[in-house]
Amino acid sequence: MSTTTTDKNTDTKAPADTKAPASRVSSAAAAQQDSKLASDQGTTSIADIVVQKVAGLAAREVRGVHDLGGGAARAFGAIRDRIPGASASIGQGVSVEVGETQAAVDLELVVEYGVAIAELARAVRRNVINAIEQMTGLDVVEVNINVNDVYIPGDDDEPAPSSRVQ
């Protein structure tokens, strides 16, 4: 009968709190070799704002998406819309992380009442991934969707101001 002993002091794992936060996108050189954005003649880089706008437009194309952004962003957007010459932000409610060959997207949606949210999320995710991959050549590694409100028609209609003077 033989017995084996183990030394518990040989653990080589680093403590979890010493690790740097991991990025959702990879920028490895090996991945760049297979990229549509790099060739022997040069490389193409895509700015975050480009991916943000593409994702915002693609999400808004899906029936059942009323708006993008949280309450504060939508309130600021309503004020901005009233200023002459100001343009609406297509990227409102969209945050992205873009690497050399990959992108990750976070969306904040306001959905219309009566829409099946799980089906809507699948449709939005599919549309956003297709649009980004076709337009930019980046691989989309994830699209996170946060539904933060439900639009009910008539909820935001303001009553007509009544005149105090006749």
Sequence and secondary structure as in RCSB ss.txt:
>XXXX:A:sequence
MSTTTTDKNTDTKAPADTKAPASRVSSAAAAQQDSKLASDQGTTSIADIVVQKVAGLAAREVRGVHDLGGGAARA
FGAIRDRIPGASASIGQGVSVEVGETQAAVDLELVVEYGVAIAELARAVRRNVINAIEQMTGLDVVEVNINVNDV
YIPGDDDEPAPSSRVQ
>XXXX:A:secstr
       GGG     GGGS    SS   HHHHHT TTEETTEE    HHHHHHHHHHHHHTSTTEEEES HHHHH
HHHHHHTSTT    TTTTEEEEE SSEEEEEEEEEEETTS HHHHHHHHHHHHHHHHHHHH  EEEEEEEEEEEE
E TTSS       S  
